[in-house]
Amino acid sequence: MSHESGSIKAIMYALGANGGIGLAKGFAAWYTGSGAMLAEAIHSFVDCVNQLLLLVGLRRAKRPVSADHPLGYGKAIYFWSFIVALMLFSMGGIFSIYEGVHKLMNPEMPESPWIAVGVLIFAVLLELASLRGALVEVKKIQGKRSFLKWFRVSRQSELIVVVGEDIAALVGLSLALTAVLATIIAGNPVFDALGTIAIGVVLVLVAVTVGIEVKSLLIGESADPETISALHNFLHERPEIAQVYSLITLQLGTDLMVSAKVRMQEIVSVARMIKDINQVESALKTKFPQVRWVFFEPDLQD
């Protein structure tokens, strides 16, 4: 539950920042005619829609289990995260590249470009605040792993998407600011068009990277390596268990399914073995609150 709360906080930070940034960029794009500003405005509004979709995904993932979905709806958040990646790719990246090519073929100097510079600086500050909020939530679950390793092994697709969007936004804002300043200094609108194309390329690259990560979760992934190691250690240390033959985990959103094949320590009677298994299951769920389903297979050999 704490992980979900952290994800919601990160999404709300991003939603608030992108809403304010999108309005400011939209006004600046309309007033100055800057293609880079228009690309950035569209990017921010697409991000707002994306964050709303992530909230929808988190809500749908909490629906109770049913006969058709005996393991619940936890993976719904992966589906909505993948939709967000597709939107970032198409509505954000591809449109920005199209707008940049259009401006390149029909160059036109933006009006009052210093307004665009002021808006972009304001947007950078808001985006930095949003990214900082998201990274604070990441730090709570990152452990001793580096950020890049966390990004590769994390099973929280909503946080992956928010952090990826924030990083893309900061890079895009930097490119837009550079493009507008270059246009002012050189008096050449081509720089504005090139900046717009560069923003689109960045969005496409981030969308593809995020999409690849989320696709793997959507297909089905185990728990992260640290959790798997902790589960192994826990089972090996239980006095009721003599040997762990195999351990299978499946991440289902914020929930986790665990299946273990083990040799029990005491097999004097069926009743004793069932009692020992129940004790292990109860202790495991207490130590690992994210574990919702546990399936034990007692055996004498692997």
JOWOPE-V8813 format. One record per residue. N is the residue number from 1. RES is the residue in one small letter. BURIAL is b if it has 16 or more other C-alpha atoms within 10 Angstrom, else e. Layout:
<<N:RES:BURIAL> <N:RES:BURIAL>>
This chain:
<<1:m:e> <2:s:e> <3:h:b> <4:e:e> <5:s:e> <6:g:b> <7:s:b> <8:i:b> <9:k:b> <10:a:b> <11:i:b> <12:m:b> <13:y:b> <14:a:b> <15:l:b> <16:g:e> <17:a:b> <18:n:b> <19:g:b> <20:g:b> <21:i:b> <22:g:b> <23:l:b> <24:a:b> <25:k:b> <26:g:b> <27:f:b> <28:a:b> <29:a:b> <30:w:e> <31:y:e> <32:t:b> <33:g:b> <34:s:b> <35:g:b> <36:a:b> <37:m:b> <38:l:b> <39:a:b> <40:e:b> <41:a:b> <42:i:b> <43:h:b> <44:s:b> <45:f:b> <46:v:b> <47:d:b> <48:c:b> <49:v:b> <50:n:b> <51:q:b> <52:l:e> <53:l:b> <54:l:b> <55:l:b> <56:v:e> <57:g:b> <58:l:b> <59:r:e> <60:r:b> <61:a:b> <62:k:b> <63:r:e> <64:p:e> <65:v:e> <66:s:e> <67:a:e> <68:d:e> <69:h:e> <70:p:e> <71:l:b> <72:g:b> <73:y:b> <74:g:b> <75:k:b> <76:a:b> <77:i:b> <78:y:b> <79:f:b> <80:w:b> <81:s:b> <82:f:b> <83:i:b> <84:v:b> <85:a:b> <86:l:b> <87:m:b> <88:l:b> <89:f:b> <90:s:b> <91:m:b> <92:g:b> <93:g:b> <94:i:b> <95:f:b> <96:s:b> <97:i:b> <98:y:e> <99:e:b> <100:g:b> <101:v:b> <102:h:e> <103:k:b> <104:l:b> <105:m:e> <106:n:e> <107:p:b> <108:e:b> <109:m:b> <110:p:b> <111:e:e> <112:s:e> <113:p:b> <114:w:e> <115:i:e> <116:a:b> <117:v:b> <118:g:e> <119:v:b> <120:l:b> <121:i:e> <122:f:e> <123:a:b> <124:v:b> <125:l:e> <126:l:b> <127:e:b> <128:l:b> <129:a:b> <130:s:b> <131:l:b> <132:r:b> <133:g:b> <134:a:b> <135:l:b> <136:v:e> <137:e:b> <138:v:b> <139:k:e> <140:k:e> <141:i:e> <142:q:b> <143:g:e> <144:k:e> <145:r:e> <146:s:e> <147:f:e> <148:l:e> <149:k:e> <150:w:b> <151:f:b> <152:r:e> <153:v:b> <154:s:b> <155:r:b> <156:q:b> <157:s:b> <158:e:b> <159:l:b> <160:i:b> <161:v:b> <162:v:b> <163:v:b> <164:g:b> <165:e:b> <166:d:b> <167:i:b> <168:a:b> <169:a:b> <170:l:b> <171:v:b> <172:g:b> <173:l:b> <174:s:b> <175:l:b> <176:a:b> <177:l:b> <178:t:b> <179:a:b> <180:v:b> <181:l:b> <182:a:b> <183:t:b> <184:i:b> <185:i:e> <186:a:e> <187:g:e> <188:n:b> <189:p:b> <190:v:b> <191:f:b> <192:d:b> <193:a:b> <194:l:b> <195:g:b> <196:t:b> <197:i:b> <198:a:b> <199:i:b> <200:g:b> <201:v:b> <202:v:b> <203:l:b> <204:v:b> <205:l:e> <206:v:b> <207:a:b> <208:v:b> <209:t:e> <210:v:b> <211:g:b> <212:i:e> <213:e:b> <214:v:b> <215:k:b> <216:s:e> <217:l:b> <218:l:b> <219:i:e> <220:g:e> <221:e:e> <222:s:b> <223:a:b> <224:d:b> <225:p:e> <226:e:e> <227:t:e> <228:i:b> <229:s:e> <230:a:e> <231:l:b> <232:h:e> <233:n:e> <234:f:e> <235:l:b> <236:h:e> <237:e:e> <238:r:b> <239:p:e> <240:e:b> <241:i:b> <242:a:e> <243:q:b> <244:v:b> <245:y:e> <246:s:e> <247:l:e> <248:i:e> <249:t:b> <250:l:b> <251:q:b> <252:l:b> <253:g:b> <254:t:b> <255:d:b> <256:l:b> <257:m:b> <258:v:b> <259:s:e> <260:a:b> <261:k:b> <262:v:b> <263:r:b> <264:m:b> <265:q:e> <266:e:e> <267:i:e> <268:v:e> <269:s:e> <270:v:e> <271:a:e> <272:r:e> <273:m:b> <274:i:e> <275:k:e> <276:d:b> <277:i:b> <278:n:e> <279:q:e> <280:v:b> <281:e:b> <282:s:e> <283:a:e> <284:l:b> <285:k:e> <286:t:e> <287:k:e> <288:f:e> <289:p:e> <290:q:b> <291:v:b> <292:r:e> <293:w:e> <294:v:b> <295:f:e> <296:f:e> <297:e:e> <298:p:b> <299:d:e> <300:l:e> <301:q:e> <302:d:e>>
